[in-house]
Amino acid sequence: MERTKVNSPSILLFPWLGFGHVNPFLALAKKLSKMNFHIYFLSTPIILKSIKETLDNNNLSIQLVEFHLPYLHELPPHYHTTNGLPPHLNSTLIQAFQMASSKFPSIIEILKPNLIIYDGFQPWVATMASSCNIHAIMFYVSSTSCLAYLYHQFLYGTSSLTSFPFSSLYLHDYEIKKLDIQPIKPRDEKAFGYVILKSFEQSHNIVLLNTCREIEGKYVDYVSTLGKKELIPIGPLIREATIGEEEHWRTIQSWLDKKDQFSCVYISFGSECFLSKQEIEEIAKGLELSKVSFIWTIKFPKKVNITIEEMVPQGFLERTKGKGMVIEGWAPQSQILKHSSIGGFVNHCGWSSMLESMSFGIPIIAMPMNHDQPFNSRLVEELGIGVEILRGENGEIMKEEVAKGIRKVVEKKTRKEVNLKAMELSEKIKLKGEKTIDEGVKKLLKLLC
């Protein structure tokens, strides 16, 4: 690793190891590199390998820098990412990441960046940067509505959530139980919410957000008031399609071209959410009940020997042949969503998937699983750009509700209003264009003066 001699200001970007974090950081890197900044992109070798092919070889303004985690027997290097990581290893990956923090001072000493943009999972970055007289600012890549909820809870306690000013972000009882909603104690340094808020508070004067005012304006203002910082929405920053995806896309495109406009749903639960056999079976049965055409991508953890045939109901693939396409693993999501035959997107409400749907004007059929996703799902209904699939008392997926939610968004007689709202939001986002990120860059430049 060595510092590249450049005349332009340099910025070190350091995301968490999930692709829901890496992708917006990479999108930001590409935009900043076109604005006369030299970018150091710091991550583990397995992540850098996967994104290297998405970069233009002629673009020397983005320099990939390896961040090595300590070797643990149960966590070999190919597991140094949350993509496909078996769920039982999540805490081990977090532990290894924290152990590697001691290497960070030497990295910034070598690279000497003018500014560091870091993620919410590593509050220690700001402290170490400050000791080297380098400004560090946080880029929060999840929904600001969730951040508003966390901050309110942190300041006033769980009992005050009845006074939270945004009643539309209510949680179901089973979600409260699943998410283990408890007061975020100031000294509970292992608590997810506390780590995020500590990163937020240590950010130098401003915080970047992967959102825009058209989506979350009132939440941006609320968090800015609570946190006494300037919040700069620079989104939506979403993953771009790459040249290497074209061959895979052509087969899917050929299938979609034969379908009517708005007649299909796309189903995907991201790269880190793995459904149980029971959940997969209920979704499959719901798809059959809906009688709607579909593309469904199903992912399994790495090194797990499971086939799609084993997980779906017996005969499902044969019964839906022609009506549905089931893909194991990765699929070119942005290209699928932009196709005219897609009328709805069944997803877990991960923020990256949400932003893609909003940007392309595709109604969302929400099925939140964990983390910030329940809040994102409430936002879907608040904006009127989709529906949430109702669940049983214990949070179980029910085939009848899956079918009902899909039909409501895709069938001609019921889809008009939600389609209109989704398209209106998409147009607002497009009209905004690059204005907000240009304004954000001006603020960054002031920090470098």
Order of alpha helices (4+ residues) and beta strands (2+ residues): beta-alpha-beta-alpha-beta-alpha-alpha-beta-alpha-beta-alpha-alpha-alpha-beta-alpha-beta-alpha-beta-alpha-beta-alpha-alpha-beta-alpha-beta-alpha-beta-alpha-beta-alpha-alpha-alpha
